[in-house]
């Protein structure tokens, strides 16, 4: 629903500014159609809701699009045929889904609390054992900290749309009387902020592989339709072998995603200035200039945060803030990421420039994208992580010291009543299957039961077969400039 609303708002803005072309409308409808193909295989209710939104949008813009095509003298689209592709005759078949939340109470009973592993401005995160054996991270956020329903439901949308090796996975989300609860992947590593505090500057080779993975994480995130808005060292977990995962999506914002294969000019354009709502979220040290000035912003703001991470990890500054690192390629990359002109900044719209930058000349991108093996040795991790008897790594307890002002008590969630609010509820397919199987057979559970296939980038996958849409927008004339 958010994607269709963002698309409609963008069409309205360009119409008011007299910049709207037939090609904009074609691209936007095609992009929503590809999203529809994606959700059709996931959730029936989401499929029907999105189909209804697309039908309404086509009804609104069809006449305008036809006039623009006629005046531009290009092959005209049969918008009636496009509308017929989104038949809503089975909309009444969707039933109330409230019964699916009955698993929540059983789920909470299986949680065995261990110790607090982190705390921030929104809430605390505790290590728990699920079913007495499976380690997970249990995040608890007070309802008083999040007043807007849209923000409270944001991480549930995020969890249902993302599945990447670079992102911390969500297994379940539940709302109780006083808290929002989420069960997440337990990451066997530490955040980069602790590394920086223990060692003034990280080795260049470590910084290189970390930044390369972070670039891929941001690319994936923004193709899926999200701006993180709080990229900083404490939200990046590093594990043995220098593999990283991005965490903490409390401030994430839904933006226009890219679901259609191939270049989309409308998507590229919205990379820089999609929103003009004066919102400011994140940590001041890592905010992009346009966010600080409350100017229009887009996905490009996340990439500016990469430069702040570079400064923290490896680049030392003098009193005037000038770079004193001797690595010319590093300084060059830093300038491109921090560029005040968003149209010249390296972003997801110019990801090839990021990959081809001289700073990454020694990076094997195929190994970064597809492999699971260690990328780089980092001696500091050996002093901050312990290897357990089962061969797995975990952070040392003394490393997980929580500052007094952020120290959180462990909340007894079993005393809370589950509210059965579907908007704030999520259960991953892997956890659903594991709970059902263990209930039927009483078999033991393991971390392997929660493994799910990760999404790969669009360039690596076969084009999916379309479920309902056989029509694609084609023009014999070149696309007009925007």
ROMARTI-142584 format. One record per residue (C-alpha): residue number from 1; residue in three letters; x, y, z. Coordinates in Angstrom, 1 decimal. Layout:
N
NUM, ALA, X, Y, Z $
...
END
This chain:
482
1, UNK, 0.0, 0.0, 0.0 $
2, UNK, 2.8, 2.4, 0.9 $
3, UNK, 4.4, 1.9, -2.6 $
4, UNK, 1.2, 2.7, -4.4 $
5, UNK, 0.7, 5.9, -2.3 $
6, UNK, 4.3, 7.0, -2.9 $
7, UNK, 3.8, 6.4, -6.6 $
8, UNK, 0.6, 8.4, -6.7 $
9, UNK, 2.2, 11.3, -4.8 $
10, UNK, 5.1, 11.4, -7.2 $
11, UNK, 2.8, 11.5, -10.2 $
12, UNK, 0.9, 14.4, -8.6 $
13, UNK, 4.1, 16.3, -7.8 $
14, UNK, 5.3, 16.1, -11.4 $
15, UNK, 1.9, 17.0, -12.7 $
16, UNK, 1.8, 20.1, -10.6 $
17, UNK, 5.3, 21.1, -11.7 $
18, UNK, 4.3, 20.3, -15.4 $
19, UNK, 7.1, 17.7, -15.7 $
20, UNK, 5.0, 14.6, -16.0 $
21, UNK, 5.5, 12.5, -19.1 $
22, UNK, 3.8, 9.4, -20.4 $
23, UNK, 7.1, 7.5, -19.7 $
24, UNK, 6.8, 8.4, -16.0 $
25, UNK, 3.4, 6.8, -15.8 $
26, UNK, 4.4, 3.7, -17.7 $
27, UNK, 7.5, 3.2, -15.5 $
28, UNK, 5.6, 3.7, -12.3 $
29, UNK, 2.8, 1.3, -13.2 $
30, UNK, 5.2, -1.3, -14.5 $
31, UNK, 7.2, -1.1, -11.2 $
32, UNK, 4.1, -1.6, -9.1 $
33, UNK, 3.1, -4.5, -11.4 $
34, UNK, 6.5, -6.2, -10.7 $
35, UNK, 5.9, -5.7, -7.0 $
36, UNK, 2.5, -7.3, -7.4 $
37, UNK, 4.1, -10.3, -9.1 $
38, UNK, 6.4, -10.6, -6.0 $
39, UNK, 3.8, -10.4, -3.3 $
40, UNK, 1.4, -12.7, -5.2 $
41, UNK, 3.6, -15.7, -4.1 $
42, UNK, 3.8, -14.5, -0.5 $
43, UNK, 0.5, -13.4, 1.0 $
44, UNK, -3.0, -13.5, -0.5 $
45, UNK, -4.3, -10.5, 1.5 $
46, UNK, -1.3, -8.3, 0.5 $
47, UNK, -1.8, -9.3, -3.2 $
48, UNK, -5.5, -8.3, -3.1 $
49, UNK, -4.8, -5.0, -1.4 $
50, UNK, -2.1, -4.0, -3.8 $
51, UNK, -4.2, -5.1, -6.8 $
52, UNK, -7.0, -2.8, -5.6 $
53, UNK, -4.6, 0.1, -5.2 $
54, UNK, -3.1, -0.4, -8.7 $
55, UNK, -6.6, -0.5, -10.2 $
56, UNK, -7.5, 2.7, -8.5 $
57, UNK, -4.3, 4.4, -9.7 $
58, UNK, -4.8, 3.2, -13.3 $
59, UNK, -8.4, 4.5, -13.2 $
60, UNK, -7.1, 7.9, -12.1 $
61, UNK, -4.2, 8.3, -14.6 $
62, UNK, -5.3, 6.3, -17.7 $
63, UNK, -7.0, 9.2, -19.5 $
64, UNK, -4.1, 11.6, -18.7 $
65, UNK, -1.5, 9.0, -19.8 $
66, UNK, -3.4, 8.4, -23.1 $
67, UNK, -3.4, 12.1, -23.9 $
68, UNK, 0.3, 12.4, -23.1 $
69, UNK, 1.0, 9.4, -25.4 $
70, UNK, -1.1, 10.9, -28.2 $
71, UNK, 0.6, 14.3, -28.0 $
72, UNK, 4.0, 12.7, -27.9 $
73, UNK, 3.2, 10.6, -31.0 $
74, UNK, 4.3, 7.2, -29.6 $
75, UNK, 2.8, 3.8, -29.6 $
76, UNK, -0.3, 4.1, -27.4 $
77, UNK, -1.1, 1.9, -24.5 $
78, UNK, -4.3, 0.0, -24.2 $
79, UNK, -5.0, 1.0, -20.6 $
80, UNK, -8.3, -0.9, -20.6 $
81, UNK, -6.3, -4.1, -21.3 $
82, UNK, -3.9, -3.2, -18.5 $
83, UNK, -6.8, -2.7, -16.1 $
84, UNK, -8.2, -6.1, -17.0 $
85, UNK, -5.0, -7.7, -15.9 $
86, UNK, -5.9, -6.7, -12.3 $
87, UNK, -9.2, -8.5, -12.0 $
88, UNK, -10.5, -8.1, -8.5 $
89, UNK, -13.3, -10.7, -8.7 $
90, UNK, -11.9, -12.8, -5.8 $
91, UNK, -11.4, -9.9, -3.3 $
92, UNK, -14.2, -11.3, -1.1 $
93, UNK, -12.4, -14.5, -0.6 $
94, UNK, -10.0, -13.0, 2.0 $
95, UNK, -11.0, -14.0, 5.5 $
96, UNK, -10.2, -12.5, 8.9 $
97, UNK, -6.6, -13.4, 9.8 $
98, UNK, -6.9, -12.9, 13.6 $
99, UNK, -6.8, -16.6, 14.4 $
100, UNK, -3.2, -16.8, 13.0 $
101, UNK, -2.0, -14.8, 16.1 $
102, UNK, -2.9, -17.6, 18.5 $
103, UNK, 0.7, -18.8, 18.4 $
104, UNK, 1.9, -15.7, 20.3 $
105, UNK, 1.2, -16.8, 23.9 $
106, UNK, 2.8, -20.3, 23.2 $
107, UNK, 5.8, -18.5, 21.7 $
108, UNK, 6.3, -16.3, 24.8 $
109, UNK, 6.2, -19.4, 27.1 $
110, UNK, 9.1, -20.9, 25.2 $
111, UNK, 11.4, -18.0, 26.0 $
112, UNK, 14.2, -18.4, 28.6 $
113, UNK, 15.9, -15.0, 29.4 $
114, UNK, 19.7, -14.9, 29.7 $
115, UNK, 21.2, -11.4, 29.9 $
116, UNK, 21.0, -7.9, 28.4 $
117, UNK, 23.2, -7.6, 25.3 $
118, UNK, 22.5, -4.0, 24.3 $
119, UNK, 20.4, -0.9, 25.0 $
120, UNK, 19.6, 2.3, 23.1 $
121, UNK, 17.2, 5.2, 22.9 $
122, UNK, 14.2, 3.1, 22.0 $
123, UNK, 14.6, 0.0, 24.1 $
124, UNK, 16.8, -2.9, 25.2 $
125, UNK, 17.9, -6.2, 23.6 $
126, UNK, 18.3, -9.4, 25.6 $
127, UNK, 19.8, -12.7, 24.7 $
128, UNK, 17.2, -15.5, 25.2 $
129, UNK, 17.0, -19.2, 24.6 $
130, UNK, 13.9, -20.3, 22.6 $
131, UNK, 12.8, -23.7, 23.5 $
132, UNK, 15.7, -24.0, 26.0 $
133, UNK, 18.2, -24.4, 23.3 $
134, UNK, 18.0, -21.9, 20.4 $
135, UNK, 19.7, -18.5, 21.0 $
136, UNK, 17.9, -15.4, 19.8 $
137, UNK, 18.0, -11.7, 20.4 $
138, UNK, 14.8, -10.4, 22.1 $
139, UNK, 14.2, -6.7, 21.6 $
140, UNK, 11.8, -4.9, 23.9 $
141, UNK, 10.5, -1.4, 23.0 $
142, UNK, 8.1, 0.5, 25.3 $
143, UNK, 4.9, 1.7, 23.6 $
144, UNK, 5.4, 5.1, 25.1 $
145, UNK, 8.6, 5.5, 23.0 $
146, UNK, 6.7, 5.1, 19.7 $
147, UNK, 3.5, 7.1, 19.4 $
148, UNK, 2.9, 6.9, 15.6 $
149, UNK, 1.3, 3.6, 14.4 $
150, UNK, 3.2, 3.9, 11.1 $
151, UNK, 6.5, 3.9, 12.9 $
152, UNK, 5.5, 1.1, 15.2 $
153, UNK, 4.5, -1.1, 12.3 $
154, UNK, 7.6, -0.2, 10.2 $
155, UNK, 10.0, -3.0, 11.4 $
156, UNK, 7.3, -5.6, 10.7 $
157, UNK, 7.0, -4.4, 7.1 $
158, UNK, 10.8, -4.4, 7.0 $
159, UNK, 10.9, -8.0, 8.3 $
160, UNK, 8.4, -9.3, 5.8 $
161, UNK, 10.1, -7.7, 2.8 $
162, UNK, 13.8, -8.4, 3.4 $
163, UNK, 15.9, -11.5, 3.5 $
164, UNK, 19.6, -10.7, 3.1 $
165, UNK, 22.8, -12.0, 4.5 $
166, UNK, 23.8, -8.4, 5.3 $
167, UNK, 20.8, -7.7, 7.5 $
168, UNK, 19.8, -9.0, 10.9 $
169, UNK, 16.8, -11.3, 10.4 $
170, UNK, 13.5, -11.0, 12.2 $
171, UNK, 11.8, -14.2, 13.3 $
172, UNK, 8.7, -12.8, 15.1 $
173, UNK, 7.1, -9.6, 16.2 $
174, UNK, 4.4, -9.4, 18.9 $
175, UNK, 2.5, -6.5, 20.6 $
176, UNK, 1.6, -6.8, 24.3 $
177, UNK, 0.0, -4.3, 26.7 $
178, UNK, 3.0, -2.1, 27.3 $
179, UNK, 5.7, -3.2, 24.8 $
180, UNK, 6.5, -4.1, 21.2 $
181, UNK, 8.4, -7.3, 21.2 $
182, UNK, 10.6, -8.7, 18.4 $
183, UNK, 12.6, -11.9, 18.2 $
184, UNK, 15.7, -11.4, 16.0 $
185, UNK, 18.7, -13.4, 14.8 $
186, UNK, 21.4, -13.7, 17.5 $
187, UNK, 24.5, -12.4, 15.8 $
188, UNK, 27.7, -13.9, 17.0 $
189, UNK, 29.8, -10.8, 16.8 $
190, UNK, 30.2, -7.3, 18.3 $
191, UNK, 29.3, -3.8, 17.0 $
192, UNK, 32.0, -1.8, 15.2 $
193, UNK, 31.8, 1.0, 17.8 $
194, UNK, 33.3, -1.4, 20.4 $
195, UNK, 36.1, -2.2, 17.9 $
196, UNK, 36.8, 1.5, 17.4 $
197, UNK, 37.0, 2.1, 21.2 $
198, UNK, 39.4, -0.7, 21.7 $
199, UNK, 41.6, 0.2, 18.7 $
200, UNK, 42.0, 3.8, 17.6 $
201, UNK, 42.1, 3.0, 13.9 $
202, UNK, 41.2, -0.2, 12.1 $
203, UNK, 43.5, -1.7, 9.4 $
204, UNK, 42.8, -0.5, 5.9 $
205, UNK, 42.1, -4.0, 4.6 $
206, UNK, 39.4, -4.6, 7.3 $
207, UNK, 37.8, -1.2, 6.6 $
208, UNK, 37.8, -2.0, 2.9 $
209, UNK, 35.8, -5.3, 3.2 $
210, UNK, 33.5, -3.8, 5.8 $
211, UNK, 32.6, -0.8, 3.6 $
212, UNK, 32.2, -3.1, 0.5 $
213, UNK, 29.6, -5.2, 2.4 $
214, UNK, 27.9, -2.1, 3.8 $
215, UNK, 27.5, -0.8, 0.2 $
216, UNK, 25.8, -4.0, -0.8 $
217, UNK, 23.6, -3.9, 2.3 $
218, UNK, 22.4, -0.3, 1.4 $
219, UNK, 21.9, -1.3, -2.2 $
220, UNK, 19.7, -4.2, -1.2 $
221, UNK, 17.8, -2.2, 1.4 $
222, UNK, 17.0, 0.6, -1.0 $
223, UNK, 16.1, -1.6, -4.0 $
224, UNK, 13.5, -3.2, -1.6 $
225, UNK, 12.1, 0.3, -0.7 $
226, UNK, 13.7, 1.3, 2.6 $
227, UNK, 16.0, 4.1, 3.9 $
228, UNK, 17.8, 3.0, 7.1 $
229, UNK, 18.4, 6.6, 8.3 $
230, UNK, 20.7, 5.5, 11.2 $
231, UNK, 23.8, 4.1, 9.7 $
232, UNK, 26.6, 4.2, 12.3 $
233, UNK, 29.3, 1.9, 13.7 $
234, UNK, 27.1, 0.8, 16.7 $
235, UNK, 24.5, -0.4, 14.2 $
236, UNK, 26.9, -2.6, 12.3 $
237, UNK, 27.8, -6.0, 13.7 $
238, UNK, 31.1, -7.6, 12.7 $
239, UNK, 31.7, -11.3, 13.0 $
240, UNK, 34.7, -13.6, 12.7 $
241, UNK, 36.1, -13.3, 9.2 $
242, UNK, 34.9, -9.7, 9.0 $
243, UNK, 31.4, -10.5, 7.8 $
244, UNK, 29.0, -7.8, 8.8 $
245, UNK, 25.3, -7.4, 9.5 $
246, UNK, 23.3, -4.2, 9.7 $
247, UNK, 20.9, -3.9, 12.6 $
248, UNK, 18.3, -1.6, 14.2 $
249, UNK, 15.5, -0.6, 11.9 $
250, UNK, 13.5, 1.5, 14.3 $
251, UNK, 14.1, 4.7, 12.3 $
252, UNK, 13.8, 3.1, 8.9 $
253, UNK, 11.6, 4.9, 6.4 $
254, UNK, 9.7, 3.3, 3.5 $
255, UNK, 10.7, 4.8, 0.1 $
256, UNK, 10.0, 3.9, -3.5 $
257, UNK, 11.5, 0.5, -4.3 $
258, UNK, 12.7, -0.9, -7.6 $
259, UNK, 10.9, -4.1, -8.5 $
260, UNK, 11.0, -3.9, -12.3 $
261, UNK, 14.1, -5.3, -14.0 $
262, UNK, 16.2, -2.9, -16.0 $
263, UNK, 16.9, 0.8, -15.6 $
264, UNK, 14.1, 3.0, -14.2 $
265, UNK, 14.6, 6.8, -14.6 $
266, UNK, 11.9, 7.5, -12.1 $
267, UNK, 13.6, 5.4, -9.5 $
268, UNK, 17.0, 7.1, -10.2 $
269, UNK, 15.4, 10.5, -9.9 $
270, UNK, 13.8, 9.8, -6.6 $
271, UNK, 17.2, 8.7, -5.2 $
272, UNK, 18.1, 12.3, -4.5 $
273, UNK, 15.0, 14.2, -3.4 $
274, UNK, 12.0, 11.9, -2.9 $
275, UNK, 10.8, 13.5, 0.4 $
276, UNK, 10.3, 17.1, 1.5 $
277, UNK, 8.7, 16.5, 4.9 $
278, UNK, 11.5, 18.1, 7.0 $
279, UNK, 11.8, 14.8, 9.0 $
280, UNK, 15.1, 14.3, 10.8 $
281, UNK, 16.0, 10.9, 12.2 $
282, UNK, 19.3, 9.3, 13.1 $
283, UNK, 22.5, 10.3, 14.9 $
284, UNK, 23.8, 13.8, 14.4 $
285, UNK, 27.4, 12.9, 13.6 $
286, UNK, 26.3, 10.7, 10.7 $
287, UNK, 23.5, 12.8, 9.2 $
288, UNK, 23.7, 14.0, 5.6 $
289, UNK, 23.8, 17.8, 5.0 $
290, UNK, 20.4, 17.9, 3.5 $
291, UNK, 18.9, 16.2, 6.6 $
292, UNK, 20.5, 18.8, 8.9 $
293, UNK, 19.2, 21.6, 6.7 $
294, UNK, 15.7, 20.1, 6.7 $
295, UNK, 15.9, 20.2, 2.9 $
296, UNK, 14.4, 17.6, 0.4 $
297, UNK, 16.2, 14.2, 0.8 $
298, UNK, 16.1, 10.7, -0.5 $
299, UNK, 18.1, 7.4, -0.4 $
300, UNK, 21.3, 9.4, -1.0 $
301, UNK, 21.3, 10.4, 2.6 $
302, UNK, 22.2, 6.9, 3.8 $
303, UNK, 25.3, 6.9, 1.6 $
304, UNK, 26.6, 10.1, 3.2 $
305, UNK, 26.6, 8.2, 6.5 $
306, UNK, 29.3, 5.8, 5.0 $
307, UNK, 31.8, 8.7, 5.1 $
308, UNK, 31.1, 9.2, 8.9 $
309, UNK, 31.8, 5.5, 9.4 $
310, UNK, 35.1, 5.9, 7.4 $
311, UNK, 36.1, 8.7, 9.7 $
312, UNK, 35.4, 6.6, 12.8 $
313, UNK, 37.1, 3.4, 11.6 $
314, UNK, 40.2, 4.5, 9.9 $
315, UNK, 40.6, 8.2, 9.1 $
316, UNK, 42.2, 10.4, 11.7 $
317, UNK, 41.5, 14.2, 11.5 $
318, UNK, 43.5, 17.2, 12.6 $
319, UNK, 41.9, 20.1, 14.6 $
320, UNK, 40.6, 21.7, 11.4 $
321, UNK, 38.9, 18.5, 10.3 $
322, UNK, 41.2, 17.9, 7.4 $
323, UNK, 42.0, 14.4, 6.3 $
324, UNK, 45.5, 13.2, 7.4 $
325, UNK, 45.3, 9.7, 6.1 $
326, UNK, 47.9, 8.9, 3.6 $
327, UNK, 45.6, 6.8, 1.4 $
328, UNK, 44.7, 8.9, -1.6 $
329, UNK, 42.0, 6.4, -2.8 $
330, UNK, 40.4, 6.5, 0.7 $
331, UNK, 40.3, 10.3, 0.7 $
332, UNK, 38.8, 10.2, -2.8 $
333, UNK, 36.1, 7.8, -1.8 $
334, UNK, 35.3, 9.9, 1.3 $
335, UNK, 34.9, 13.0, -0.8 $
336, UNK, 32.4, 11.3, -3.1 $
337, UNK, 30.4, 9.9, -0.3 $
338, UNK, 30.2, 13.2, 1.6 $
339, UNK, 29.6, 15.4, -1.4 $
340, UNK, 27.1, 18.1, -0.5 $
341, UNK, 25.7, 18.0, -4.0 $
342, UNK, 23.5, 14.9, -3.8 $
343, UNK, 23.5, 14.6, -7.6 $
344, UNK, 27.3, 14.0, -7.5 $
345, UNK, 27.3, 11.7, -4.5 $
346, UNK, 27.9, 8.0, -4.9 $
347, UNK, 24.5, 6.4, -4.3 $
348, UNK, 22.5, 3.3, -5.2 $
349, UNK, 21.9, 5.0, -8.5 $
350, UNK, 25.6, 4.9, -9.2 $
351, UNK, 26.5, 1.7, -7.5 $
352, UNK, 28.9, 0.7, -10.4 $
353, UNK, 31.0, 3.7, -9.5 $
354, UNK, 31.1, 2.5, -5.9 $
355, UNK, 32.3, -0.9, -7.0 $
356, UNK, 34.8, 0.4, -9.5 $
357, UNK, 36.4, 3.0, -7.2 $
358, UNK, 40.2, 2.5, -6.9 $
359, UNK, 39.8, 2.0, -3.1 $
360, UNK, 38.1, -1.4, -3.9 $
361, UNK, 40.5, -2.5, -6.6 $
362, UNK, 41.5, -5.6, -4.5 $
363, UNK, 38.0, -6.6, -3.6 $
364, UNK, 36.5, -9.8, -5.2 $
365, UNK, 32.9, -8.7, -5.5 $
366, UNK, 31.6, -12.2, -6.4 $
367, UNK, 33.1, -13.5, -3.1 $
368, UNK, 31.6, -10.6, -1.2 $
369, UNK, 28.1, -11.1, -2.7 $
370, UNK, 27.8, -14.9, -2.8 $
371, UNK, 30.3, -16.5, -0.4 $
372, UNK, 30.0, -17.3, 3.3 $
373, UNK, 33.7, -18.0, 3.9 $
374, UNK, 35.8, -15.5, 6.0 $
375, UNK, 36.8, -12.4, 4.1 $
376, UNK, 39.7, -11.0, 6.2 $
377, UNK, 41.5, -11.8, 9.5 $
378, UNK, 41.1, -9.3, 12.3 $
379, UNK, 43.1, -10.1, 15.4 $
380, UNK, 41.1, -7.7, 17.6 $
381, UNK, 38.0, -10.0, 17.2 $
382, UNK, 39.9, -12.9, 18.9 $
383, UNK, 40.2, -10.8, 22.1 $
384, UNK, 36.5, -9.8, 22.1 $
385, UNK, 34.9, -13.1, 21.1 $
386, UNK, 34.9, -16.5, 22.8 $
387, UNK, 34.7, -19.8, 20.9 $
388, UNK, 32.2, -22.1, 22.6 $
389, UNK, 32.4, -25.8, 22.9 $
390, UNK, 30.1, -26.2, 19.9 $
391, UNK, 32.6, -24.3, 17.7 $
392, UNK, 30.5, -21.2, 17.5 $
393, UNK, 31.6, -17.7, 18.5 $
394, UNK, 29.9, -15.4, 21.0 $
395, UNK, 30.9, -12.0, 22.4 $
396, UNK, 32.6, -12.0, 25.8 $
397, UNK, 30.4, -10.9, 28.7 $
398, UNK, 32.8, -8.2, 29.7 $
399, UNK, 32.6, -6.7, 26.2 $
400, UNK, 28.8, -6.3, 26.6 $
401, UNK, 29.0, -3.7, 29.4 $
402, UNK, 26.0, -1.4, 29.2 $
403, UNK, 26.5, 2.2, 30.3 $
404, UNK, 24.6, 3.1, 33.5 $
405, UNK, 22.4, 5.7, 31.8 $
406, UNK, 21.3, 3.0, 29.3 $
407, UNK, 21.2, 0.0, 31.6 $
408, UNK, 17.8, -1.7, 31.3 $
409, UNK, 16.2, -4.2, 33.6 $
410, UNK, 15.0, -7.5, 32.1 $
411, UNK, 11.3, -7.2, 31.5 $
412, UNK, 9.0, -10.1, 32.5 $
413, UNK, 7.0, -10.4, 29.3 $
414, UNK, 5.1, -13.4, 30.5 $
415, UNK, 3.1, -11.1, 32.8 $
416, UNK, 1.9, -9.1, 29.8 $
417, UNK, -1.2, -9.9, 27.8 $
418, UNK, -0.9, -10.4, 24.1 $
419, UNK, -3.0, -7.7, 22.3 $
420, UNK, -3.7, -9.7, 19.1 $
421, UNK, -3.1, -6.7, 16.9 $
422, UNK, -2.4, -8.0, 13.5 $
423, UNK, -0.7, -4.8, 12.4 $
424, UNK, 2.1, -5.3, 14.9 $
425, UNK, 2.4, -9.1, 14.4 $
426, UNK, 4.8, -11.0, 12.2 $
427, UNK, 6.0, -14.6, 12.1 $
428, UNK, 8.6, -15.9, 9.7 $
429, UNK, 7.9, -19.0, 7.6 $
430, UNK, 10.9, -20.8, 9.0 $
431, UNK, 9.9, -20.2, 12.7 $
432, UNK, 6.3, -21.1, 11.9 $
433, UNK, 7.3, -24.4, 10.4 $
434, UNK, 9.7, -25.2, 13.2 $
435, UNK, 7.1, -24.5, 15.9 $
436, UNK, 4.6, -26.6, 14.1 $
437, UNK, 7.0, -29.5, 13.6 $
438, UNK, 8.2, -29.5, 17.2 $
439, UNK, 4.7, -29.4, 18.5 $
440, UNK, 3.7, -32.4, 16.5 $
441, UNK, 6.8, -34.6, 16.9 $
442, UNK, 8.4, -33.1, 20.1 $
443, UNK, 11.7, -33.2, 18.3 $
444, UNK, 14.7, -31.0, 19.4 $
445, UNK, 15.3, -27.7, 17.5 $
446, UNK, 18.5, -26.2, 16.2 $
447, UNK, 19.7, -23.0, 14.6 $
448, UNK, 19.7, -24.8, 11.2 $
449, UNK, 15.9, -25.0, 11.4 $
450, UNK, 15.7, -21.2, 11.1 $
451, UNK, 17.8, -20.9, 8.0 $
452, UNK, 16.0, -19.5, 4.9 $
453, UNK, 17.3, -18.8, 1.4 $
454, UNK, 18.7, -15.3, 1.1 $
455, UNK, 17.6, -12.9, -1.6 $
456, UNK, 20.1, -12.3, -4.3 $
457, UNK, 20.4, -9.1, -6.4 $
458, UNK, 18.2, -8.8, -9.4 $
459, UNK, 21.1, -9.2, -11.9 $
460, UNK, 21.8, -12.7, -10.5 $
461, UNK, 18.3, -14.3, -10.8 $
462, UNK, 16.1, -15.6, -13.6 $
463, UNK, 13.2, -13.4, -14.6 $
464, UNK, 10.1, -14.7, -12.8 $
465, UNK, 7.1, -15.9, -14.7 $
466, UNK, 4.3, -13.4, -14.5 $
467, UNK, 1.2, -14.6, -12.7 $
468, UNK, -1.3, -12.3, -14.2 $
469, UNK, 0.4, -9.6, -16.3 $
470, UNK, 1.3, -10.5, -19.8 $
471, UNK, 1.3, -6.9, -21.0 $
472, UNK, 4.5, -4.8, -20.8 $
473, UNK, 4.8, -1.1, -21.8 $
474, UNK, 6.9, -0.8, -25.0 $
475, UNK, 7.6, 2.3, -27.1 $
476, UNK, 9.2, 2.5, -30.5 $
477, UNK, 10.5, 6.0, -29.7 $
478, UNK, 13.3, 6.7, -27.2 $
479, UNK, 12.2, 7.7, -23.7 $
480, UNK, 12.1, 11.4, -23.1 $
481, UNK, 14.5, 13.1, -20.7 $
482, UNK, 13.4, 13.9, -17.2 $
END
